[in-house]
Amino acid sequence: MTKKFSDENYNFIKKYLMMHEHLFVLIIANKTNISKLYTDINFLH
């Protein structure tokens, strides 16, 4: 991304990410568990 965020946008995004950090952690954990499950299933077959 070459286009720079304005400070206002950056601060808003930072605040949003900090507010919803636990949600992102849960989503990432779910995705890794799903991919792990998928690879385990593939390994068994």
N, CA, C and O atoms as a DFTB+ gen file, in Angstrom:
180 C
 N C O
     1  1       0.827      -1.202       0.000
     2  2       0.000       0.000       0.000
     3  2       0.862       1.252       0.000
     4  3       1.557       1.541       0.975
     5  1       0.812       1.982      -1.086
     6  2       1.611       3.200      -1.177
     7  2       0.879       4.382      -0.568
     8  3       1.509       5.311      -0.061
     9  1      -0.447       4.356      -0.612
    10  2      -1.238       5.477      -0.073
    11  2      -1.145       5.488       1.449
    12  3      -1.381       4.474       2.106
    13  1      -0.800       6.645       1.995
    14  2      -0.627       6.754       3.449
    15  2      -1.953       7.083       4.123
    16  3      -2.740       7.888       3.624
    17  1      -2.181       6.450       5.255
    18  2      -3.344       6.797       6.063
    19  2      -3.133       8.158       6.709
    20  3      -2.015       8.526       7.069
    21  1      -4.227       8.896       6.848
    22  2      -4.144      10.113       7.657
    23  2      -4.037       9.704       9.121
    24  3      -4.437       8.601       9.493
    25  1      -3.501      10.588       9.944
    26  2      -3.351      10.290      11.374
    27  2      -4.691       9.956      12.008
    28  3      -4.778       9.084      12.873
    29  1      -5.736      10.653      11.573
    30  2      -7.065      10.431      12.127
    31  2      -7.528       9.006      11.842
    32  3      -8.001       8.303      12.736
    33  1      -7.386       8.590      10.587
    34  2      -7.771       7.232      10.216
    35  2      -6.951       6.199      10.972
    36  3      -7.478       5.200      11.459
    37  1      -5.647       6.459      11.061
    38  2      -4.752       5.530      11.738
    39  2      -5.142       5.356      13.197
    40  3      -5.197       4.236      13.705
    41  1      -5.413       6.477      13.870
    42  2      -5.814       6.412      15.278
    43  2      -7.136       5.687      15.447
    44  3      -7.312       4.918      16.392
    45  1      -8.065       5.930      14.535
    46  2      -9.358       5.255      14.599
    47  2      -9.187       3.746      14.441
    48  3      -9.760       2.962      15.196
    49  1      -8.401       3.360      13.462
    50  2      -8.172       1.931      13.205
    51  2      -7.471       1.281      14.390
    52  3      -7.813       0.170      14.795
    53  1      -6.481       1.991      14.944
    54  2      -5.761       1.464      16.106
    55  2      -6.715       1.261      17.282
    56  3      -6.671       0.237      17.963
    57  1      -7.580       2.257      17.511
    58  2      -8.547       2.166      18.599
    59  2      -9.504       0.996      18.356
    60  3      -9.816       0.235      19.272
    61  1      -9.963       0.868      17.110
    62  2     -10.889      -0.205      16.748
    63  2     -10.245      -1.570      16.969
    64  3     -10.858      -2.471      17.543
    65  1      -9.001      -1.713      16.507
    66  2      -8.300      -2.986      16.659
    67  2      -8.085      -3.334      18.123
    68  3      -8.208      -4.495      18.514
    69  1      -7.762      -2.326      18.937
    70  2      -7.561      -2.574      20.362
    71  2      -8.870      -2.971      21.038
    72  3      -8.886      -3.827      21.922
    73  1      -9.967      -2.343      20.617
    74  2     -11.277      -2.670      21.170
    75  2     -11.688      -4.099      20.833
    76  3     -12.286      -4.795      21.653
    77  1     -11.360      -4.528      19.613
    78  2     -11.848      -5.811      19.116
    79  2     -10.738      -6.849      19.021
    80  3     -10.850      -7.830      18.286
    81  1      -9.664      -6.620      19.775
    82  2      -8.508      -7.516      19.703
    83  2      -8.902      -8.945      20.037
    84  3      -8.466      -9.884      19.371
    85  1      -9.730      -9.115      21.071
    86  2     -10.118     -10.462      21.490
    87  2     -10.891     -11.168      20.381
    88  3     -10.765     -12.382      20.217
    89  1     -11.694     -10.418      19.615
    90  2     -12.428     -11.026      18.510
    91  2     -11.477     -11.521      17.435
    92  3     -11.642     -12.624      16.913
    93  1     -10.466     -10.694      17.098
    94  2      -9.495     -11.104      16.091
    95  2      -8.724     -12.333      16.553
    96  3      -8.437     -13.226      15.755
    97  1      -8.388     -12.380      17.839
    98  2      -7.673     -13.536      18.387
    99  2      -8.530     -14.788      18.247
   100  3      -8.033     -15.845      17.857
   101  1      -9.820     -14.669      18.566
   102  2     -10.721     -15.813      18.447
   103  2     -10.846     -16.271      17.005
   104  3     -10.826     -17.469      16.722
   105  1     -10.978     -15.307      16.086
   106  2     -11.112     -15.652      14.668
   107  2      -9.859     -16.361      14.177
   108  3      -9.947     -17.373      13.481
   109  1      -8.687     -15.830      14.538
   110  2      -7.420     -16.435      14.119
   111  2      -7.300     -17.839      14.710
   112  3      -6.883     -18.769      14.020
   113  1      -7.667     -17.995      15.990
   114  2      -7.607     -19.302      16.640
   115  2      -8.531     -20.288      15.937
   116  3      -8.157     -21.438      15.709
   117  1      -9.732     -19.841      15.595
   118  2     -10.669     -20.709      14.889
   119  2     -10.114     -21.128      13.539
   120  3     -10.218     -22.297      13.167
   121  1      -9.524     -20.192      12.798
   122  2      -8.985     -20.510      11.480
   123  2      -7.838     -21.498      11.582
   124  3      -7.742     -22.418      10.770
   125  1      -6.964     -21.323      12.570
   126  2      -5.833     -22.235      12.705
   127  2      -6.326     -23.613      13.126
   128  3      -5.800     -24.625      12.662
   129  1      -7.329     -23.664      13.999
   130  2      -7.884     -24.953      14.402
   131  2      -8.536     -25.662      13.226
   132  3      -8.383     -26.873      13.064
   133  1      -9.262     -24.911      12.403
   134  2      -9.921     -25.495      11.237
   135  2      -8.878     -26.025      10.258
   136  3      -9.018     -27.134       9.742
   137  1      -7.829     -25.235       9.999
   138  2      -6.801     -25.677       9.065
   139  2      -6.040     -26.875       9.625
   140  3      -5.653     -27.770       8.873
   141  1      -5.822     -26.900      10.950
   142  2      -5.158     -28.035      11.587
   143  2      -6.022     -29.280      11.449
   144  3      -5.527     -30.357      11.117
   145  1      -7.322     -29.123      11.709
   146  2      -8.266     -30.225      11.561
   147  2      -8.257     -30.739      10.127
   148  3      -8.254     -31.948       9.894
   149  1      -8.253     -29.819       9.168
   150  2      -8.257     -30.173       7.750
   151  2      -7.012     -30.967       7.383
   152  3      -7.105     -31.975       6.682
   153  1      -5.842     -30.525       7.851
   154  2      -4.605     -31.238       7.537
   155  2      -4.585     -32.596       8.233
   156  3      -4.074     -33.565       7.672
   157  1      -5.139     -32.684       9.459
   158  2      -5.213     -33.967      10.154
   159  2      -6.090     -34.946       9.393
   160  3      -5.749     -36.123       9.272
   161  1      -7.218     -34.468       8.879
   162  2      -8.118     -35.324       8.099
   163  2      -7.419     -35.800       6.834
   164  3      -7.506     -36.976       6.481
   165  1      -6.724     -34.891       6.145
   166  2      -5.999     -35.259       4.935
   167  2      -4.903     -36.267       5.237
   168  3      -4.648     -37.173       4.444
   169  1      -4.256     -36.107       6.385
   170  2      -3.181     -37.013       6.772
   171  2      -3.724     -38.426       7.005
   172  3      -3.054     -39.411       6.693
   173  1      -4.934     -38.521       7.551
   174  2      -5.523     -39.828       7.850
   175  2      -5.929     -40.579       6.585
   176  3      -5.883     -41.809       6.555
   177  1      -6.326     -39.855       5.545
   178  2      -6.826     -40.530       4.340
   179  2      -5.707     -40.917       3.393
   180  3      -5.965     -41.492       2.336
